[in-house]
Amino acid sequence: MLDALVIGAGPVGLACALEIQRRGLQVAIVEKGALVNSLIGYPTNMEFFSTPELLEIGGYPFPTSHYKPLREDALDYYQRVARAENLTVHLHEKVVSLSGEQGNFLVQTDRGEYAAKNVVVATGFYDLPIFLNVPGEDLPHVSHYYKEPYHHSRQPIVVIGAKNSAAKAALALTRAGAQVTLLVRGPEISQSVKYWIRPDLVNRIAEGRITAHFNVQLTEITPTAVHFTTPEGSGSAPADFVYALTGYVPDEALLGRLGIEPDPNDEARAPLFDPATHQTTRPGLFVAGTVCGGRATSRWFIENGRHHAQLIAQYLGTTKATAA
């Protein structure tokens, strides 16, 4: 029986397994996709907002020639750490349910089952987009994930959203020769957009290279256009492709099946857990990383979420020593 099973092989999940293993405990990771699956889904050559040392786990230096690492740097770094620590990782295996209690959990997956004394949930939030809930959202030319701009040169493209992901996509698409229309629900580009990105986008809108509409209510997406209303009336934007970059949420259905309770006093439905140990209201079940913020996905990042691993590992190590 494992001392702990970690669900999720992102940077924080890897950090959890690494720290637990270093305390002499038996641990494995199960991941429904690839290693650091969310990073694989990030845009090509995406630049992190953090410097390398803030993304490091396990004390391993993060080698890169960039002041702020790229997606590809991180993909290489985290797989090297997992290999160096000889972590046991089961990939492309989806967790279905959790039964039992602390000391005798049984984790059921779509490929088998694992017995573990404790379970750590580090599943992040990048897999479930916030849907627009408008007709046509399911059309094949609509995507909630942006990868790269080059195949959209000379095409009319609509980007929906006003935060960092939408801002960076709109700028990259424009520079690759796309004709970009940006649709924003609020009255302006979000003030939360990074300080070196927001002025660039505002200036491109001001000079007319990007068409922007604000206070938008979407009404329908068709194969050739996006239709909307504003306080000034109805409008439409031609679109050969639509990027709806409106954010993502944790898999609350999975969290519920695992027995993780949301905080009834938190609008973001963050899990209830002890901040000193990250143990939830179900003994032996822990949460780590961005999933700790619930729908408020900006509360935790790799930079601060990686430290959850140390708290959890310290608690498990102390608990085992006391039991012995």
N, C-alpha and C positions, 0 to 999 in steps of 0.2 A: 504493500500500500504506500502511495506517495504521501509525503508530509504535506505537500501543497500542489495543487494544479492551478496554473495561471491560464485564464481565458483571454486570448489576445496577444499577438506577437508584434505589436507596435513597439516603439522605443520604450515606453513605460512598462509594458508587459515584459520585455526583455530585461529591463532594469530590475523588475521584481524577481524574476527567476534567478538572475545573476546574484542578487543580494541574498536571497534565500539559500541558494546552493552554497554560497561562501560560508554560511553558518553550519555547514555539515548536514543539511537537510536534503531529502530526496524531493526533487521538483521536476515538473514537466510543463510544457506549454502546448495548448491546443489552439489552432487558428483556422478560421473558416476560409481564408484566402492564402496569399503568399506571405512570406516574411515581410514585415513592415508594409502591409498591404495598402494602407492609406497613402503612403508616400509614393507607391507605384502609380496611384491614381492622380497624383498631383500633376500640374502642367510641366511639360518638358522644360528643363533648365530653370525651374522656379527657384527664386532666391528666397532663402529663409530671412525672417526679420531679425534673427538673433545671430550673435557671433558664435564661432565654433565651440568655445569652452562652455557655453550655456546649453549645448546640446549633448555634451558628453555623458556617458554612463559608465559606471564601474571603474572610473579613474583612467580610462583609456583616452589618450589624446586624440583629438579629431583633426587629422591632417587635411589641409586644403590650402590652395593658393589664393582663395578668395577671402575677403574681409567678412563677408556673409556667405555661408556655404550654399551651394546649389543642391537641388533635389538629388542629382546623381551622386554628389559627394556623400550625402546622408545614406543613400541606398547602399553604397559600398561600405561605409563606416559601420553601420549597424549589423550587416551580415558578417563582417569581419569580427566584430565583438562576439556575436553569437557563436562563431566558429572557435574563437580563441578560448571561450569559456566552456566549450563543449556542451552547450545547452541542448537538452532533449526537446525537440520541437516537432509537433505533429501538424502538418500543413494541409490546407484544403479539406478541413474536417469541421463541420458545423455542430456546435453545442445545441442540444435539443431541450434537455431538462436536467434538473438537479434534485436528487432525493436523499433522504437520510439526515444525519445531523453531524455536528462537529466531532471529529474523530472517526467518523464512518460515513462519509459522503459517497454517493455514486453519481458521477457525471455521465449522462447519456449523450452520445453524439450520433450523427448520421452514418458513422462507420464502426462504432463500437462503444465501449464504456470504460471509465477510469474510476478506481477507488482512491479516495484521497481524504486525509484528515482535515484539510482546510482548502478553501477555494478562493482565488483572487481574481476579480473581474476587472480587466483593463481593456475594455472593448472600444473606447473612443466614441466618435460620433459621425464619421465621414461617410457612412454607408447609406444613410437615409436622408434624401434631400427634403427640404421644406417645399411642398408642392404648392403650385399656384391655384389649383382648383378652378381652372377655367376650361371651357371647351377647346379641344385641340391640343391640350398639353401632352397627350400621348402620341402625337404624330411623330413619324420617324426623324424629322429634321429638328426636333426639339430635344435639347440635352441639358441636364443639370450639372454636367461636368465639362470643363474646358481643358483641352490638352495643349494645342498649339495652333498658330494662326495661319500657317502657310497655304493650306488648301482652300482658304477663303479669299484669296486675292481677287479683287474686282467683283466680289459678290456683295449684295446687300445683306447685312447681318444685324440682327437685333440682340442686344445684351440687356437683360433685365436684372436690376440690382444697383446698389450705390455704395457698397463697401469694398474692402480691399480686393476680393476676388474679381468682382465685376469691373472695378476700376482698372486693374492690371490687364484683364482680358480685352477691354475696350481699347486701351492704348496699344497693346500688342497687335491686335487685329487691324487697327488703323495704320500702323506703321508697316504692316505686311500688305497693304493695298486694299483692304476691305472697306466698304462703305458702311460705317457703323452708326446705328441709332441706339441710344441709351435710354431706357425707360426706368424712371425712378418713382417709387411710391411716395416718397417724402418731398419736401420743398427744395432740397439741395443735395449735393453730394455729401454723404455722411461725414461728420467731423471726426469720426473714428478712423477714417482712411489715413494711412501713414503720411507723415508730414512731407516726405519727399515724393509721394505719389499724387496726393490731392491737387497741389498747384498745377502739376503737369496736365492732369485731366481737365481741370477747370479752364486752363488756358487753351487746350485743344477744342473745348466746347466754344469758348469765346471767339476763337478764330474761324469756327465753322467747319473744322475737319471732322468733328464728331457732332451729330445732331442729338440733342437731349430734350426730353420732355419730363416735366416734374409734376408731382401731385397726380400721378397716373393711377387709374383703376382699369385693370385689364378686363376685357369683355370676351375676347375670342382669339384663338390662333388658327389661321387657315394655312393651307399649303404654300401660300405666297405672301402672307402679311400677318401682322399682329395688330389687332384692333383694341382701342382703349378710349377712355374718356378722361378729361381733365376739367377743372373749373371753367375753362374757356370753351368746352364743348367736346365733341367726339373727334377722334382722329385715327390714323392707321400708319403703320410703317412697313415698307416692303421688306421681306425677309426670305432669303433662300435657306437660312439656318438661324435658329434661335438658341441662345445660351441663357437659361434661367438660373442665374447664380445668386440665389436668395438664401443660401445657408443650408445647414444640415442639423439633424437631431440624433440623440442616442436611440438605440433600439429598445424602446420602453417595453415592448412586448416580451423580449428576451429577459430584461431585468426583472419583470414581473414573474416570469416562469421560474427564475432563479430564487425568488423570494426576497428581492431587494425592495424595500418600502420607500416611496418618495416622501419628502418632508411636506406635510400638509400646509405648513406656513410659508412655503417657498413657491412663488409663481413659476419658477423654472423647474419645479419638480425634481430638485436635486435629491439624491439618495440620502437617507438618514444614516449617519455613520459617526463613530467616535473620532474626532480629529487627531487624537493622540496615537491611535492604533490603526485607523481606517477600517475597523471592524463594523459591519452593519448591524442592524437589529437581529439578524439571524446569526447566532454565534458560529464562528468559524468561516464566515463569508465576508470577504473584504473587497473594497473598491479602491482603484488607483487611477490616476491620470485624469483626462478630460471628462470621463464619465461622471466624476464626482460633482461636476457643475450642473448636471441635468441639461436642460435646454439652454442654459446660459453658457454656451460653449466657449466664451472668451474668459471664463474664470481661471481655467487651468490650461497650461501648455506643456510641451516637453520640458521647458526650462524649470518650472516649479513642480510639475507632476512627477518628475523622475525621483524627487525626494520622498514621495510616498512609499517607494520601494524600501527605503531604509527603515521607515517607521514600521512597516508591516514585517519585514525580515527580523528586525530587532525584537518585536513582540513574539513572533513565532519561535525565534531562538530562545528567548527567555522562558517561554511557556514549556518548551521541550526540556530545557535544563531543569526547570522546577519539577516537572513530572518525573524526570529520571531520579 
